[in-house]
Structure formats: structure tokens, C-alpha cells
Amino acid sequence: MPVIEGSVERITFYNEENSFTVAKFQQEPDGTLTTIVGNLPGISVGETLRLTGEWIDHPEYGRQFQVEAMERVAPVTLVGMERYLGSGLIKGIGPVTAKKIVRAFGLAALDIIRARPERLTQIEGIGPKKAERIARAVQAQKEINEIMVFLQGCGITTLMATKIYRAYGQHAIAMIRENPYRLAEEVYGIGFKTADLIAAKLGVVATSPHRIKAGTIFLLQEFCREGGHVYAPEDEFAVAAAAELGVPEDLVRQAISTLLEERELFVEHDREGRSLLYPASFYHAERGVAARLMELLRQPVPLRPGDPAAFLERLAAADGIRLTNAQRQAVLTALQHGVTIITGGPGTGKTTTVRSLLRLYAAFGLRFLLAAPTGRAAKRLAETTGHEAKTIHRLLEFGYNEGVRGFLRNEERPLETDALILDEVSMIDLPLFYQLLKAVAPGTRLVLVGDADQLPSVGPGNVLRDLIAAQTIPTVRLETIFRQAEGGLIVLNAHRINQGQMPIFPARGEEGDFYFLPCEDPEKIAEEISTLVTKRLPDYLKCDPIEDIQVITPMRRTVTGVDNLNRILQERLNPPKAGRAELQYANTVLRERDKVMQIRNNYQKMVFNGDMGRIRLIDREEGQVHVAFPDVGGERLVVYEREELDELVISYAISVHKSQGSEYPVVGLPLTTQHYLMLQRNLLYTAVTRAKRLVVLVGTKKALGIAVHNNKTETRHTLLAERLKRSAE
């Protein structure tokens, strides 16, 4: 089989899902430029490769080298060495430093770095510490390449191999041989399917009990993740899992029995006697939430002598506020009960109610804490109440206790407060709510504030709706609309949408805060959104197109989806520019000034799914991206290594789910029948209630009508409401 050797000149195409690559390759020693195609995981421009494969003649693209196997080798030319060292693969070496190293050591550069790294200090700008760091990076890259060779054919990219190396170090290959399925549990970005490919390569048979157990856990968690469920009906799940794994159903049943014995899964039964299969963490969370809420409800809350109603009237009069009966009831209930729910749509006075409640707490000498699920929501809560507010994760003080990572506030070290007010409760998933409740001591007042008509949490469970449906917790619904009197259409239309009525728009020539721009063709809708964001709205409102305008769209893919709109908006709002550093990651280019979003919870960095920030600095030499996230009182800078960049996405456009808990001055929303599966009333309602100053819908009246009239919401499998009802009986 033919073998060619040379360096990667340019990557023309790369498919992140299967590593299929088309690249220009300069062969050694004659410099012939060749097109290479094949699965080439994680190759970089400048790398020197030895490729085994076949020459083919493509009818459209001509002569190509079809790669069957790949091996990374040391560069054999000075240019190749310089390009390899400066490619970004080796932390601490950028293009400038690479040029200096090659000028000093020539083709011996890699050997010198590995064997005598102290010689690097001869080069201007490299001290002992940096020399040692470069040597470690070169050694790490060698071991990462060994992992990739070992896993060749499994679609492992350089970044994935780097993550595996960071997780297991030099023992990575031995640990993967012992149990490849641990990768799915322990390395972010590697799911069961990739681990299964690796296992098959290592000779693990499809009917291996080890494989079926790992697959059962993965598929149950995947089912819960995709639908927001906390359990799956066992009979249906066993049939689906067997089909997915390609094994007889009885083997899946055996795996479930073993996992139940090992307490990695749990079973409950509903009123019809069906078996319901829970991942262990969700089972404990649901039971724990129900038990702790009932304990808080039953525990008396201490209150010093005085007439709360009279106190409240005097405070309201002093503040010049006239509370509705519902607001008054909400405040007094939250003073006198262990748990209270205050719910209502936009403009119904939730903020005024919370402010009045805090004044009453202070009058009775009660300590209180304020929290919300996201940094943006916490910042807004602090601004509207005038009191400090924290994210739930900060409130619970994530850190290390005796070498174990976790929340430092818990049953053993509860929050020191008489009351906890929690805003945007519709966003909170079941596991996080359980962690919070563990830190709330009996006798503390817990006040849950949120809009039950918004989308449920991205994570598992349907906490706020379940708590209201149980009818065991004192609940006050605020329904009087105050902000409508200010003349705006955002609040009015939000309530119209929630009631299944079409929104109303300003007459032609009239100014307003809620517009609909008719447009049929998806390509033209995308172009209209782009023009609005980059030109028309900033000119009209005198606002910042990046900071003040947020595009929210129902789907990720399609012409008017998140991915395509981000590509267009990045190119127009933050194009390439001299002096503006950028970094290529997979198929994404990250640039300084880009608006980005964190897409997973990272407890070490204390940034969480849905947090949005701006790229302040890209350090190509160190392979780092510095992102500033809004924080209460200012900004917080978070540094990402190259292999962590899959946690960030461009966010000029975001999904409706990702917008929860945030407010933006201006919201642009494309609506087309391409989004048919996602055209739902609560989704549209959530999107328009994110806007404070202006909403612009762009699309078709047909799509808008489908969304307004579609009140079907996907049922989430939970038993929380049922557990609370049973506990109260």
C-alpha cells in the first residue's frame, strides 16, 4: 500500500462528527502539493505526517490520496519544524517563539526540548519556568499522539485525546484497555457511542455484560436528558435499549437487575403499578426534595410579636405603594409560612412584592438571602431589590472539603439566614434544587418566585409546575397587570400569547415596542435579521448591537437557526481584523470581542450552562481564551485552555431555552414554518418576555399563528407532585 510523507498545508474541510477531512498536503522531498482525504482526527496545519492509503481519481476533484492510516512524525524541514512548533499544538510556543527556536536549534529543536530543555533559556524571552513548561507540553503532545495512534479509526480528535491525557496522564492507554466505558462517564465530550467504538476495537463483544451495563446507564441518562425526565417506564425503556444496543431484551433486563442491586438504578411504581426506572442521582433528588419541602412546611417559623398586616400597611404607605390584595397576601404568607410560591407573568408586580417582603422582613428583624439560577438573573435581582443577590452555586459555596469537591453549604453547614428568596424558579432543575434544599435549615422561610408559564428548566424535572400542581405549598398567583398601563405592547402581547390570542402590532407609521416584519423566504429572513441587528436597530435605538441586541431562535439548525445566524452575525459584527486575535477550534473561529456562551456546568471555573460573556483576550502562544462574564458588581474573567473550548459557543444568536432567566434590551426572533416542531406557545411566550425595550418578530403570520395556538407541552416524567401529595395526606 502506498506511503507518502510531508506536511499539512491547508485544511479545506473538516467534519467534527466523524473526522472526515479534505486537506492540501505538501509531499517530501519534492514539494508536490497533493489533496488528501479520509478520517484524519485533529490534524493541524504545519504537522508532519506519514500517510498510508491509495491513490484515487475523483470524477470532479481529480487525483487524491485516500488515507487509510496516519502517523505523526517529526518534521524533516526547517519550515516544517517552524510550522509544527508554532501551530498551537504545543502550549507556550506561538509563531514568533517557534521562529526563534528553529533559528537557534534547527531540526534538532524537538530533541533538544525533550532532552535538554534548559538550553531554551538561551533564547530571548524564555526563562527557566517557561522552558520547563514547553518541555512538559512537548512530552504531553508525544503522549497524546500515542493515544491517538492507539485509538486510530475511532474518530478521536487531538482535543479529545488531550482531554483523555489530562484525565489519566501517562496511564491513559492502560486504563482505557482495562475499561473503555469509563471514558463516557469521566471525560466530557466522549459519550457512550465513542467509548463503544473504542471497546469494539479492543475486542469487547456486543453481548459483554460490561458493555450492556454501561449502555443501559448511558441510554437511560440520555432519555432523561433529551426530554427533561427523571425516570423512564421500565418496560418501554428495556425494549428501546435492547434495540439500540443490538442485543436481546433479556440481557438488558439482566443488566437492569444487576444495576438495581448495585444501587446505580432505582425502581418506583406509579398508581397503575408500572415500574419506573430512575438513575440513582435523580431518585435521591426527587425523594429528597419532597421530604425537605414537607419538613420546611411543617416546621414553625419564629416571629416576634407584632401585627404583620399593620406593619405592611405602614411600610407600603411610607414607600408610596398600593399593594393589590394578591400582593398583600403573598407578602404575609411568605412571612408566616415555611415555604411560599409567588408566581405571575410579566408586569404583574413580582418585583414590587419581593421588595415589600424584604422591607417587612427587615421590620421584624429577620435576616434574608437572595439567589437566582444564573449570573444575569442574580444581577437583575440585586438591581431591582437593592440588596445583594448570588447565584445558587455561589450561595452554596462550591469548593473542596477534605479533598472532595462539592457544595460546602449542606445539612451539616446550612445557610445562616431566617429567609431565602429564590427568583426565576422555573429555570431550576431537580438536582440543583435538591442541593439547595439540603442547605436550608428547618425554621427558615423559603420563598420561590417565578413564572410557571415559561419553559421548564433545561435540566431534568419540572420543579415549579410540579410544586404548584401538588397543591400542598401555599401559592399566590399575581394576575393584575401593572406595566401595561405604561403604554407598551411587550407585556400586553406576552399575556395575549399566553392566553392563546394573536399579538397586536403598531399601525403603519406608529412607534411602538413590538413589531412584526413579514417575510416568507428563510434566506431573506436570515438576511433581514442580520440587517436589523447590525444596522437598523442600532441606528434607531442608539444601542450597542452586540451588548444590547439578542437574537433568539427556536431551533439550532435550519437557515434561520442558531448555527447559521451566528455564522452570519459574527462575520458582520466581529469580522477578521488586523490586531484582533483569533483561534480556530474545530469548525469554529473564536475572535476577541466575540459574544460567547458556556454550554455545560463547570464547577471548577464556576461558570454554568447558559452563562454568556465576551472574549477579552486570545493568547495564541499559551493556547488560552480569556472570557469576561457578567457578575454581581462587575465582571469576572475566566481562562479557557484550548482543550476546554468545546464548552464555549458563539452566542449572537441563542436558542429560546438558553435565554431563560435573562433579559435583553432588544430581542429579535425569526419565526418560520421550518421551526414547525418547536412552534409552541410557551416557547414564544418565553422568548418575548426576555425583552425589556423592543421585540421584533421576523417571519410568517402562519408560523406565528401555529406557535400562539399550539398549547401542547411535552410531558416530563416526574413523580414530585405525586410524592408531595402523598406526604401531605
N, C-alpha and C positions, 0 to 999 in steps of 0.2 A: 504494500500500500504506500503511495507517495507520501513523502515528508517534506515540508517546507519550513524555513526558519526566517524570522525577521521581526519587524516592529509594527505596532498598530499606528496607522497614520490618522485615521478618522473613523468615527463610528457613525454610520449612516442611519441605522435603525436598530432599536433595542426593545424587545418585548419583555417587560418586567415579570410577567406571569410565568413564562417558560424559558426565558433567557435567549430566545432566538435572536440572532444578531446578524446584521449585514455591516461589514466594515471594509475599509481600504487598508491593505497590508503591504508594506514595503519589504520585499524579499532580500535576504542577504545571500551572496555578497554583491549581486549585480544591481540592486536597487529597483528591480522590476516592481511596478505597482499592480497589485492583484486584488480582486474582490473576493472576500471570504464570507461564507455563510454557514450558519449552524448554531447549535446551542453553546454559547460561549459565556458562561456566567461571570459577570463582574469584570470584564476586561476594561482596561483604561488606555487612553491614548498615550503612546510612549512605551508601553510594555513590550518586552521581547518575548516571543512565543515560538515554540516548536509545535507545528500542527501536522496531524496525520489525517488523511482523507482521500478524496477522489476529485479529479478534475471533471467538471461537467460543462456542457454548453447549453445555457439557458436561451430559449427561443426569443426572449425580449431583451435580456440584460447581458447576453454574451457569455464569455468564458469566466467561470467561477471555480473557486476551490471549496468543495463541500467538506466541512470539518467533521471528523468522527471522534477525534481525541485531541486534547490540548495539554501542553506542558509549559509552565512559565520557566524561562531560563534567564541567566544573567545577560545583560546587554553586551554586544560584541563590537559596538562602535561608540566613539565619544559622544556623538549626537544622541544615540540610543540611550547611553548611560545618563546623560543630562536630562533627557525627556522622562526617563523612568523615575529618577530621583525627584524630579520636580512635578510629577504627575498628580501629587496629592495623596498617593497611597501611603507615603511614609511621613508620619506626623513630625513636624519640626523642620521639614525641608520644603521650601517653596521654590519657584523657578529661579529666583536670584541666588539663593543659597546653593541650589543644585549646580548652577554655573560655576560658582566659586570652588565647590568640592571637586568637580570634574577637572577644572583648570589646575588644581593642586595635585590630584592623585590619579587622574586619567581612568583607564579601565580597571585599575586596582581599587577604585573607590569603595566598592561593596566589601571586598576582602579586608580592607583597612578598617572600615567602620565596624565590622564584626570582630576582628582580631585585636586591633589597637585603636579603639575609639578615642583615646586621649590625644592622638595626632590631629583630630579635628580642631583642637584648640589653636592650632597654627593658623586657622582661617579667621579672618576678621569677623567679629560678630558672634562667634561660637565660643562660649565659655565651658568650663568643666561640666556644669549641670546640663547644659543643652547638648553637649557631646554625649553624655550618658543617656539622655532621653532619646537622641537619634539612634544610638546603638540598640536600645531596647525596642524602638519602633521597627528597625530593620530585622531584628530577631523575631519579633512578633509577626511581621509580614511573611517571613520564611515559614513560620509555623502555620499561619493562616493559609498559605499556598499549599502546604502539606494536607491540611484539612480539605481544601478544595479538590486536590488530586484524589484524595481518598473518597470523596463524595461525588466525583465526576459523573455526570449523567443524571444527577438528582435535582438539577436546577438550583443548586446552591450558589448564590452570588457572593462577591467579595464582601459585601456588607453583612450578609448572613453569616459567612464564615468568621468574620470579625466578631460578631456577637457570640457565636459559639466559643470562640477562643477566649473572649472576655469572661464567659460564664465558667469555663472549665480549664482554661490555661493549657499547659503542655500535656495535660492528661486527657484532652478532649477526645482524641480518637479512641483511646481505651474505654472511656466512659460511654461513647456512642456505641461501640461494639457490644458492651455489656447490656445496654438498654436504650435503643434508638428512640423509643417513645417518650423518654424523659424530655427530649427536645421540645415537644409540643407543650409541655407543662412549664418548662423552665426558661425557654428562650423566646422572647417576644418576637412575633413575626413568623415563627415556624409553627404551623398548625399540624394537625394530625396527618393530613394528606402528604405533606412533605416528609414527615417522620416515617410515614408508611412506605414511601418510595425508598427511603434510606434503608429501612428494615428489610424490604424485599431484596435490595442489592446485597444485603448482608446474609441473605439466606433464610430469613424468617418466613415461615409458611403462612398462608392466609388463615388457616384454622388454629394458629397458635393461641392458646388461652391468654398469653400476654398481650397479643395484638387485639383480641376481641375485647378484653377488659379496657385497654386504653381507648379503643374505638368507641366503646359504649359510653364512657365518660365524656369523650370529646363530642359525640353526636348529641348527647343529652344537653350538654352545655351550649352547643351550637343552636339547638332547638330553642332553648330558653333565651339566648342572646338575640336571635333573629326576631322573636315575637314578643320579647319583654316578659316571658313567662317565668314562673318559679318552679313549675313541675310539668311533667308530660304524662298523659294517660298511658299506663304501662303497656297495655295490650297493643295499642296503635304504635307506640314507640318501638316495641320489640320487633314488629313486622317491618317497619321502615328501616331500623338499624340493621337487621339481617340483610335486607336488600342492598343497602348502602355498602356494607362490608363484604357482600358476596359470600355469605356463609349461611348454613341452616339456622332457622329461628331458635331451635333448641340450644344451640351453642351460645346465642345471645342471652337466652333465659338463664343458662348456667352461669354466665358471666355476671348477670344481674344478681343472682343469688349469692355469689361469692362477694360481690361488692357490698351487698347488704350486710353480710356477716362482718366484713371489714369496716363497716360503718362509713364507707365513702358515698353510699347512696342510702336513702331512706324511703319508706313507703307510708303513705297515709291513705285513708279511704273516705270518699265523699258520701253524701246521703244516699246515693244509688248503689253504694257498695263497690264502685270502681276503684281499682288500685291506681294510685297516683305516685309517680316516681320523681323524687327530689334529689338534686345534688346536695351533698351534706351541708354546704355553707348556706344555701337558700332555706333548707329545712330548719336549721337552727335560727336563722334570722327571722323567719316568719313566726315561729313559735315564740321567740324571744320578744319580738315587737308586741305581740298580743299580750303576753304576760306582763311586760313592763308598763304598757299603757294602762292595763287594768289596775296595776299596783299604784300608779300615779293617780288614777281616778278615785281609788278607794281611800287613799291616804289623806287625812285632813290637812288643809293648808293653813298655817298660822296667820292670824291677822289681829293687829292691835285694835283696841276699842275705837269706835267711831262709826259714823253713818256714811258708807261709801257713796250712796246716791247724792247726798247733800254735798259731800266733798266734790264730786264730779261736777255738779251744777255750778258750784263756786269757781272751780278751775276753768270750766268752759266759758263762763261769763267774763272772767278775768282775761281770757285769751281772745274774746270776741267771737267765739264759735257757737253755733247752734247745731247740736247733735240730733240726728234722727233717732226715733225710738230704737231702731235696729242697732245703730252705733252705740247708743247708751247701753243697750242690753249686752252687746259684745264686750264693752269695757268692763261692766260689772261682773259678767260671767267669768272673764279672764282674771279678775281679782279674787273671786270666791271659789274657783274650781281648780283641780289639779291639772286638767287638760281641757283646752278650748280650741275649737276650729273657727276661724273667721274667714269666710270666702265671699267672693264677689268679683264682678267683671271690672273692666277699666272705667275709671271715673266715678266709682261708687263709694269712694271715701275710705278706702282701706288705710291709706297713709294717715289721714286725719284721725281715724280711730286708733291707730297704733300710737300716734303722738299723744293723744288724750290718755291712753292707757299708761304710757310711760310717766306722764305727769301725775297720775293717780298713784302709781307705784311709788314714786318719789315722795308724795304727800304722806303715804303710810310707812315710809322708811324702809321700803323693800329694795334690795339690790336686784339689778337685772342685767342680762346679757342679750345682745342682738347678733343674729347669724343668718347667712343665706348660703345656698349651694355653690355659687360661683363668685369670683372676684368682682366682676361687674355688678352683680346683684348686691353684693355686700357693700360696695362703694356707693351705689344708689341708695341703699337703706340708710347708710350713715349720713348722706347728704340730705335726705328727706326728713330724718328724725333729729339731726343734730347731735347724735350720740355715736360712739364707736361701734362698728359692726365688723364681724370677721367672717371668713368662710368657715364652713363646718370643719374642714380639715385643719385649719389654723386653730379654731376653737378647741379641738380635741388634741392639739399639740402632738402631731406625728413626730416620732423620734425613736431612739433606742432605749430599751430597758433591759439591762443585764444581757446586752448583746443581741437582743431580739427586736426587730423593727415592728412598730405598731403605734397605735394611739396611746399616749401617756395618760389621757383622761379616760377613766373607765369606772367600773364598780368600786374598785379599790381606791381610786383617787378621783372622785366625782367633781363636777363643776361647782365652784363655790359661788352660789347665787340663790336668790329667792325666786327668780323667774327667768325663763328663757323664751325669747320671741324669735320664731323661725319664719323667715319670709320665703316666698316662691316655693312653697312645699310641693307643688305639682311636679317640680323637677327632681325631687329626691327619690332615689331608688331604694329598694328594700334593704339591701346590705348596709348602705351608709346610714339609713335611718336607725337600724339596729345598733350600729356603733355609737350613734349619738345618744340613744336612749340608755345605753349602758352607763353613760356618764352623767345622767340626770338622776339625782338622789330623790327618793320619796320625800314628799313635802314641798318639792319645787313646783312652781306653776309652769306648765308648758303651753305656749300659745302658738298655734300653727296657722299661718296666714298664706293664702294662695287663691288662685283662680281654678276651680275644679273643671272648668270647661276647656282649658288649654290642653295641649297634647300631654300625655303622660311622660314620665321620665324616659330617657334613652336606655337606662339600665333596667334590670328586672323589677317587676312589681308595678302596682298602680296605687301607690300609697294613699294619696289624698282622697281619691274617689272611693277606695275601699274603706277608709276611716269614716267618711260621710255615710256610705251605704250601710255600715254596721249599725248605725243609729244608737250607738252606746256612748258616744262622746258629745258633750254639749256643743252644738253647732249653730252659728249665727250667719245667715246669708244676707249680705248687703245688696240691696236692689235699686235704691234711689240713685239716679244718675245726676251727678253734680256738674261734671266738666262739660256736659252737653250744652249747658247754659252759656258757655264761653263762645259759642258760635261755630265750633269746629265740627268737621264731619268724621274725624277718625274715631272718636268714642261712639258717636251715633251709629256709624256704619258697623263697628265691631259688634254692637248689640243687635243690630238688624241681621247681620250674618249669623250670629249665634241663635237667632230666632227663626232662621230659615228664610229671611227676606233679602232680596237683592239690595246691594248698597245704592245710595244715591250720589250723584256727582254734580259739581257746579255747572251751571248753564254756560254755554259757549261765551267766552269773554269775561266770565266772572272769576275772581280769585277764590281759592279755597285750599284745603289741606288734604284732599282725597281725590285723585284723578284716575281716569281710565283712558288709555290710549289704544284704540282698536288697531289690531294688526293680525293678519292671518298667517303669513308665511313664517315658520320658525327662524329661518335665516335672517329675515328682516326684523323679527322680534329681538334677536340677539344683537343686531346692529343698533336698533333703537335703544335698547338698554345701555349699550356702550356709549352712545351719543349722549344720553341723559346723564350718565354718571360722570363722563369726562368733560362735558361742555355745558349742556343746557341748565342742569340743576345747580352746579357751582356758580354759573353766571347769574342765575335767577335769585338764588338764596344767599349768595356771597359766602359759600361754605367750602370746607376742605373736602375734595372728592374722595379721599382715602379715609380720613378720620370720621367724617360726618355722614357719609352715604354707605348704606349696606344693601347689597343685592341679596335677596333671599329667594330660593327657588325650590320647588317641591322634589326634584329628583337630582341624582348625581350625573347620570348620563343623558343623552339626547343633546340636540343643538342648543337648547335653552337650559341645559342642566349645569350643575356646579362646575364640572371639569372644563367644559368648553368656554363658559363665561369667564372663568378665572384666567384661562389662557389669553382670551381677548383683552380682558381688563388689565392684566399685568403688562401686556405689550404696550398698552396705551397710557396707563397711569404711571408705570415704572419701567420704561424701556431701557435697553442697554445704554450705558453712557460711560465715557472716559472718567476714570476715578471712582466709579461706582462698582465695588467688588461684587462678584457673583460666584456661585458654586453650583456645579452640575451634580444633581443627585438623581440616579435612575433616569426617568424621563422628565424630571422637573428641574428648572433652573431657579435657584433662590438668589435674590438680589438684596443688597442693602436698601432699606426703605420699604421692602415688601410687607404687606399685611399677612400674617400667618396665624394658624390655629393649631393648638395642641389637640391630638386626637386619641390620647389614652391617658389614664391616670398615672402620673409619675410621682410617687411619694418621696423619692429622694430629692427631686428638684422642687417639689411642692407646686407642681403645675398639673392641671387636671383637664380631662376631656371637655372640650368646648372653650377653654381659655384662649383669648385672642390677644396678639401682641404685634409689635413691629420689629423687623430686623434692624438693629442699630449698627452692627459691625460683622463683617465676614473676614476671618483671619485664615487665608488660604494656606499659609505656611504651617499653622497648627491644625488646620482642618476643622476649625471651630466656627459656629454661628452664634452670635450674641443676640438674644431676643429680649426686648423690654415688654413686660406685661403690666397692665394697669393694676395698681394695688391701692388699698385704702391709704390715702395720704400721698400718693405719688406713683412711682414706677418701681418695678423690681426686675433686675437684669438676670437672665438665666442663660447659661452657656451650654450649647449642644456640641457634642463630638460628632464627627462625620457619620459614624455608625448609628447615631441616635436620630438622624434626620428623618427617618420614616415615621417619627412621632409628630412631624410638622407638615401641614399642607397650606398652600396659598389660600387666602380667605377673603378676597374681594367679593366673591360670591360664596354663600354657605347654604346648607340645607335648612329647612324650617326647624327640624329637631335641634340642630346645633345652635339656633338662635334663641332658644328658650332661656329665660332669666335675664336677657339683655334688652336694653333699649338703645335705639339709634335715632338721631335727629331725623334722618330720611331713610325710607325703605323703598326699594324698587323690587317689584315682584312680577316675573313673567308667568303667564297662565296660558297654556295651550293644551289641546286635547292629546298631545304627546305625553302629557303628565297624567293621563286618564286614571291610572292605578292609584295615584296619590291625590286626586282631586276630592278632598274631604273637607267638611265644614270646620271641624276643629283645627285642621291644619291651616286653612285660610284664616280663621279667627286668630290663631296664634301668630301668624305672620304679620297681620295688620296691626295687632296690638303691640308689636315691637317698636312702632314708630311714635315719636313724640311730636314731630313738626310737620311731616308730609309723607303721604303714601302715594305711590304711582304704580298702578297696575298696567301691564302691557300685554295684550293678547286678544283672545276672542271672548265675546259675550257668552258663547256656548260653553267654553271651559269654565268661566266664572259661574254660570248657572249650575253646571254639574257640581262644582265644589259647594256652592251655597245649599243646594238641595240634598246633597249626599250626607246624611247624618249617621251613616253606618260607621261604627268604630270597631276596630278589631278587638275581639275579646282577649284579655290576658288571663292565663291560667294562674289564679291565686286563690288561696283559702283564707286570706287575712280577715276579710269581713265576716266570714263564717266563724272563724276562731273567736273573734271579739263577741259575736252574738252568743256563742256557746258559753263563753266565760261570764257574760253578764246575766245569764239565765239563773 
